[in-house]
Amino acid sequence: KVYTKIIIPPVSQKLKTLYLTFFGVDLEVHYDRSLLLSMQAYITKDAIAKGWDRLAVSDYESTIKELDEISTRLRLNDWGKYLLVEKVSRGIYKSENEAKLFSWFALLKMGYDAHIAFQTHRLILLLPIEGEMYDTVYYTLKRKKYYAVDYYAKGKLGSIMSYDNVYEGASSALDFSLTELPLFAQEKKSKHLLFRVDKKKTGIDLKYDGNLLKFFQTYPQVGYVNYFTSADSILLRESIKSSFEPLIVGRSQGEALDIILSFVQNAFKYQVDKDQFNKEKVLFPSETLFYPYSDCEDRAILFSYMVKTLLGMDIVGVKYPNHMATAVRVEEKIKGEYIVLDEKPYVLADPTYINASL
């Protein structure tokens, strides 16, 4: 089941309604006028305290409850919840600082260990992260890293003044893992790709979900484990199966792996992230289909996804100083290079080295 619309009936007819579209899903979020703020342009601790006090005595409960309910129905992970709160905040408030203050308030109420900091004219939302997050400013508060997630790949922020707050029960960090898919409205996209099987030119059409793609595109660069373990669209999974199962049926593990390997090596054009994006960007499998170019990490992630989808085999990423490949746990004897993990042999497979077999 996916959603094209979610409308939760308001608890009172006095509430105002915010209409928005969130990755293809039409939403209505209701809020009381008492939530509205009026912050001065010059930010001080006193102004933050007054804003918090106003929100704390407002009729905020129904809005937070709706945000929680929408998150549950859409099966959002922590990053999805953060994006939802940010979008709703920007819809309710005209001022960036007012929106940021409400985001901080709402995330705390939803259990996240959010902090607010400020410079002369702007508020900065800070959040702890599960795992790693790269190319993003962070500050250490009480020996814990808090990231300015809005400022991914935007350079330095400089010195800030922190607003010390402790909100009991709000202890969660932002977890970027995506073990199940959000239930966004489906938007079918397709990519025609060419490669060779048994020396014959073969063309296949792989389908993916445009709304999930847009969600993946919002991700900052986080730890590789998030990409290697991520789910991807049902459209992509099913089109991979329908396209490749006839090509690998009746073949040995090694032969099947080499067909998948040849596809990833040859069906995509190579370019480093700096040239394509002007920053480091690790791609989810759907993104590798969408963008004109990909690099070694993207291909390792796509190959891993395809091997798990088609063969159900255990596969790991293998990181070199300036390169990434994969290694597959095989049962049969295959000639090649091996690594040993947990006392088990994994044969190396390089999805970037064109025409290199296992």
C-alpha positions as CSV (number, residue, x, y, z in Angstrom):
1,K,0.0,0.0,0.0
2,V,1.2,3.5,-0.8
3,Y,-0.4,6.8,-0.1
4,T,-1.4,9.6,-2.5
5,K,-3.2,11.6,0.2
6,I,-3.4,11.6,4.0
7,I,-6.0,13.8,5.7
8,I,-6.4,13.5,9.5
9,P,-9.6,15.2,10.7
10,P,-8.8,18.2,12.8
11,V,-9.7,18.0,16.5
12,S,-11.3,21.4,16.3
13,Q,-12.8,23.5,13.5
14,K,-10.9,26.5,14.8
15,L,-7.6,25.1,13.6
16,K,-6.0,26.5,10.5
17,T,-5.0,24.1,7.7
18,L,-1.7,23.9,5.9
19,Y,-1.9,22.2,2.5
20,L,1.3,20.6,1.2
21,T,2.7,17.8,-1.0
22,F,5.4,15.6,0.5
23,F,7.1,13.3,-2.1
24,G,3.9,12.9,-4.1
25,V,1.6,12.6,-1.1
26,D,-1.0,15.4,-0.5
27,L,-1.2,16.3,3.2
28,E,-3.3,18.5,5.4
29,V,-1.7,19.6,8.7
30,H,-3.7,21.5,11.2
31,Y,-2.4,24.1,13.7
32,D,-3.7,26.6,16.2
33,R,-3.1,30.3,15.8
34,S,-1.4,30.3,19.2
35,L,1.6,28.5,17.5
36,L,2.4,31.7,15.5
37,L,5.5,33.6,16.5
38,S,6.9,37.0,15.9
39,M,10.7,36.9,16.3
40,Q,12.9,40.0,15.9
41,A,15.6,40.0,13.3
42,Y,18.4,40.3,15.9
43,I,18.6,36.9,17.8
44,T,19.3,36.8,21.5
45,K,19.0,34.1,24.2
46,D,16.1,36.0,25.6
47,A,14.3,36.0,22.2
48,I,14.8,32.2,22.0
49,A,13.5,31.7,25.5
50,K,10.4,33.9,24.8
51,G,9.7,31.9,21.6
52,W,10.0,28.6,23.5
53,D,7.7,29.9,26.2
54,R,5.1,30.9,23.6
55,L,5.2,27.5,21.9
56,A,5.1,25.7,25.3
57,V,1.8,27.3,26.3
58,S,0.3,27.1,22.8
59,D,-2.2,24.5,21.6
60,Y,0.6,22.4,19.9
61,E,-0.4,18.9,20.9
62,S,-2.7,18.2,18.0
63,T,-0.1,19.3,15.4
64,I,2.6,17.2,17.0
65,K,0.2,14.3,17.1
66,E,-0.6,14.7,13.4
67,L,3.1,14.8,12.5
68,D,3.6,11.5,14.4
69,E,0.6,10.0,12.8
70,I,1.7,11.0,9.3
71,S,5.2,9.7,10.0
72,T,3.8,6.3,11.1
73,R,1.5,5.9,8.1
74,L,4.2,6.9,5.6
75,R,6.7,4.6,7.4
76,L,9.2,7.4,7.6
77,N,12.7,6.8,9.0
78,D,14.3,9.5,11.2
79,W,15.5,11.5,8.1
80,G,12.0,11.4,6.6
81,K,10.5,12.7,9.9
82,Y,13.1,15.5,10.0
83,L,12.2,16.5,6.4
84,L,8.5,16.5,7.2
85,V,9.0,18.7,10.3
86,E,11.1,21.1,8.2
87,K,8.5,21.3,5.4
88,V,5.6,21.9,7.8
89,S,7.6,24.5,9.7
90,R,8.4,26.4,6.5
91,G,4.7,26.3,5.5
92,I,3.4,27.6,8.8
93,Y,6.0,30.4,9.3
94,K,7.1,33.2,7.0
95,S,10.4,33.8,8.7
96,E,13.2,31.3,8.5
97,N,14.1,31.8,12.2
98,E,10.5,31.3,13.3
99,A,10.4,28.1,11.3
100,K,13.7,26.9,12.7
101,L,12.5,27.5,16.3
102,F,9.3,25.5,15.7
103,S,11.3,22.7,14.1
104,W,13.5,22.5,17.2
105,F,10.4,22.5,19.5
106,A,8.6,19.9,17.4
107,L,11.6,17.5,17.2
108,L,12.1,17.7,20.9
109,K,8.5,16.8,21.4
110,M,8.9,13.9,19.0
111,G,11.8,12.6,21.2
112,Y,14.9,13.9,19.3
113,D,17.9,15.4,21.2
114,A,17.7,18.6,19.2
115,H,19.6,21.7,20.1
116,I,19.3,25.3,18.9
117,A,22.2,27.7,18.5
118,F,22.4,31.2,17.0
119,Q,24.4,33.9,15.4
120,T,23.5,37.5,15.2
121,H,20.7,37.1,12.6
122,R,20.0,33.4,12.3
123,L,19.1,30.3,14.3
124,I,20.9,27.0,13.6
125,L,19.3,23.6,14.4
126,L,21.8,21.0,15.7
127,L,21.1,17.3,15.8
128,P,23.2,14.3,16.9
129,I,23.7,11.6,14.3
130,E,23.8,7.8,14.5
131,G,27.0,6.8,12.7
132,E,28.9,9.2,10.4
133,M,28.0,12.3,8.5
134,Y,30.5,14.0,6.2
135,D,31.2,17.5,4.9
136,T,28.9,19.0,7.5
137,V,29.6,21.5,10.2
138,Y,29.3,20.1,13.7
139,Y,29.8,21.4,17.2
140,T,30.7,19.5,20.4
141,L,28.3,20.2,23.2
142,K,29.0,18.3,26.5
143,R,31.4,15.9,24.7
144,K,28.7,15.0,22.1
145,K,28.7,15.9,18.4
146,Y,25.7,17.9,17.1
147,Y,25.5,18.5,13.3
148,A,24.1,21.5,11.5
149,V,22.3,19.2,9.1
150,D,20.9,22.1,6.9
151,Y,24.5,23.1,6.1
152,Y,25.6,19.9,4.3
153,A,28.4,20.7,1.8
154,K,27.9,24.5,2.3
155,G,31.2,25.3,4.0
156,K,31.9,26.7,7.4
157,L,29.4,28.4,9.7
158,G,31.9,30.0,12.1
159,S,31.4,30.5,15.8
160,I,28.0,30.1,17.3
161,M,26.3,30.8,20.6
162,S,24.6,27.8,22.0
163,Y,21.3,27.9,23.8
164,D,21.6,25.3,26.6
165,N,18.5,23.2,27.0
166,V,17.7,19.9,28.5
167,Y,14.4,18.4,27.6
168,E,13.6,15.2,29.5
169,G,12.8,12.2,27.4
170,A,14.3,13.7,24.2
171,S,17.4,11.6,23.7
172,S,17.2,10.1,20.2
173,A,19.8,10.8,17.5
174,L,19.0,11.0,13.8
175,D,19.4,7.6,12.2
176,F,19.8,7.5,8.4
177,S,19.3,3.8,8.0
178,L,16.5,2.8,5.6
179,T,15.5,-0.8,6.2
180,E,12.0,-0.4,4.9
181,L,10.6,1.9,2.2
182,P,8.5,5.0,2.8
183,L,5.0,4.6,1.4
184,F,5.1,7.5,-0.9
185,A,2.8,7.8,-4.0
186,Q,4.4,5.8,-6.8
187,E,5.8,7.7,-9.8
188,K,7.1,5.3,-12.4
189,K,10.3,6.1,-14.2
190,S,12.4,4.0,-16.6
191,K,15.9,3.8,-18.0
192,H,17.0,1.8,-21.1
193,L,20.5,0.2,-20.6
194,L,22.8,-1.7,-22.9
195,F,25.4,-4.4,-22.2
196,R,26.6,-7.7,-23.5
197,V,25.7,-11.3,-22.5
198,D,27.5,-14.2,-24.1
199,K,29.0,-11.6,-26.5
200,K,25.5,-10.6,-27.7
201,K,24.3,-7.0,-27.3
202,T,21.4,-6.9,-24.8
203,G,19.1,-4.1,-23.9
204,I,16.9,-3.9,-20.8
205,D,14.5,-1.4,-19.2
206,L,14.8,-0.9,-15.5
207,K,12.0,0.9,-13.7
208,Y,12.3,2.9,-10.5
209,D,10.2,5.2,-8.4
210,G,10.5,9.0,-9.0
211,N,9.2,10.0,-5.6
212,L,11.6,7.6,-3.8
213,L,14.4,9.0,-6.0
214,K,13.6,12.6,-4.8
215,F,13.8,11.3,-1.2
216,F,17.1,9.7,-1.8
217,Q,18.4,12.9,-3.4
218,T,17.9,14.8,-0.2
219,Y,20.4,12.6,1.7
220,P,23.6,14.2,2.8
221,Q,26.7,12.0,2.6
222,V,26.4,9.5,5.5
223,G,28.2,6.2,6.4
224,Y,28.5,3.6,3.6
225,V,26.5,1.1,5.7
226,N,23.3,3.1,5.1
227,Y,23.6,2.7,1.3
228,F,24.7,-1.0,1.3
229,T,21.8,-2.0,3.6
230,S,19.1,0.3,2.2
231,A,15.9,-0.9,0.7
232,D,15.1,0.5,-2.8
233,S,11.9,0.8,-4.8
234,I,9.7,-2.2,-5.4
235,L,9.6,-1.1,-9.1
236,L,13.4,-1.4,-9.3
237,R,13.5,-4.7,-7.5
238,E,10.8,-6.3,-9.6
239,S,12.2,-5.0,-12.9
240,I,15.7,-6.3,-12.0
241,K,14.2,-9.7,-11.4
242,S,12.1,-9.8,-14.6
243,S,15.1,-8.6,-16.7
244,F,17.9,-10.7,-15.2
245,E,16.3,-13.9,-14.0
246,P,16.0,-15.2,-17.6
247,L,19.6,-14.3,-18.2
248,I,21.0,-16.2,-15.2
249,V,18.6,-19.2,-14.9
250,G,20.5,-22.5,-15.0
251,R,23.9,-20.9,-14.6
252,S,26.5,-21.4,-11.9
253,Q,27.0,-18.9,-9.1
254,G,30.2,-17.6,-10.8
255,E,28.5,-17.3,-14.3
256,A,25.5,-15.5,-12.8
257,L,27.7,-13.1,-10.8
258,D,29.8,-12.3,-13.9
259,I,26.7,-11.4,-15.9
260,I,25.5,-9.0,-13.2
261,L,29.1,-7.7,-12.9
262,S,29.4,-7.1,-16.6
263,F,26.1,-5.1,-16.6
264,V,27.2,-2.8,-13.8
265,Q,30.6,-2.3,-15.4
266,N,29.4,-1.5,-18.9
267,A,25.9,-0.1,-18.7
268,F,26.9,3.2,-17.0
269,K,29.3,6.1,-17.8
270,Y,32.0,6.8,-15.2
271,Q,32.7,10.2,-13.7
272,V,33.9,11.2,-10.2
273,D,31.5,13.0,-7.9
274,K,33.6,16.3,-7.9
275,D,33.0,16.6,-11.7
276,Q,29.3,15.6,-11.6
277,F,28.1,17.2,-8.4
278,N,31.0,19.5,-7.2
279,K,30.9,17.6,-3.9
280,E,31.0,14.0,-2.7
281,K,27.7,12.2,-3.2
282,V,27.1,8.5,-2.7
283,L,24.2,7.2,-4.7
284,F,21.4,4.8,-3.8
285,P,20.7,2.3,-6.6
286,S,17.8,4.3,-8.1
287,E,20.0,7.4,-8.2
288,T,22.6,5.4,-10.2
289,L,19.9,4.8,-12.8
290,F,18.8,8.4,-12.9
291,Y,22.1,10.3,-13.1
292,P,24.2,10.3,-16.3
293,Y,27.3,9.2,-14.4
294,S,28.4,7.1,-11.4
295,D,31.7,6.2,-9.7
296,C,33.1,3.2,-7.9
297,E,31.1,3.5,-4.7
298,D,27.8,3.9,-6.6
299,R,28.5,0.8,-8.7
300,A,29.6,-1.3,-5.7
301,I,26.3,-0.3,-4.0
302,L,24.2,-1.1,-7.1
303,F,26.0,-4.4,-7.7
304,S,25.5,-5.4,-4.0
305,Y,21.8,-4.6,-4.3
306,M,21.4,-6.7,-7.4
307,V,23.3,-9.7,-6.0
308,K,21.1,-9.7,-2.9
309,T,18.0,-9.2,-5.0
310,L,18.7,-11.9,-7.6
311,L,20.9,-14.4,-5.8
312,G,20.3,-13.8,-2.1
313,M,24.0,-14.1,-1.5
314,D,26.0,-12.4,1.3
315,I,28.1,-9.5,-0.1
316,V,30.2,-6.8,1.4
317,G,31.8,-3.5,0.3
318,V,35.6,-3.5,0.2
319,K,37.2,-0.1,0.7
320,Y,40.6,0.7,-0.6
321,P,42.4,4.0,0.0
322,N,41.0,5.5,-3.3
323,H,38.6,2.9,-4.5
324,M,35.7,0.7,-3.6
325,A,34.8,-2.8,-4.8
326,T,32.8,-5.7,-3.3
327,A,33.4,-9.3,-2.2
328,V,30.8,-12.1,-2.4
329,R,30.4,-15.1,-0.2
330,V,30.4,-18.1,-2.6
331,E,29.8,-21.8,-2.0
332,E,31.4,-23.1,-5.2
333,K,35.0,-23.0,-6.2
334,I,35.7,-19.9,-8.2
335,K,39.1,-18.8,-9.5
336,G,39.9,-15.3,-8.3
337,E,41.1,-13.2,-5.4
338,Y,39.6,-13.7,-2.0
339,I,39.3,-12.0,1.4
340,V,38.4,-13.9,4.6
341,L,35.6,-12.5,6.8
342,D,34.4,-14.4,9.9
343,E,36.6,-17.3,8.7
344,K,34.6,-17.5,5.5
345,P,36.0,-16.9,1.9
346,Y,34.6,-14.0,-0.1
347,V,35.6,-13.6,-3.8
348,L,36.5,-10.1,-4.9
349,A,34.3,-8.5,-7.6
350,D,35.1,-5.0,-8.9
351,P,32.0,-3.4,-10.5
352,T,34.1,-0.5,-11.9
353,Y,36.9,-2.4,-13.6
354,I,35.4,-2.8,-17.1
355,N,35.2,-6.4,-18.3
356,A,37.0,-7.8,-15.3
357,S,35.4,-11.0,-14.2
358,L,35.4,-12.3,-10.6
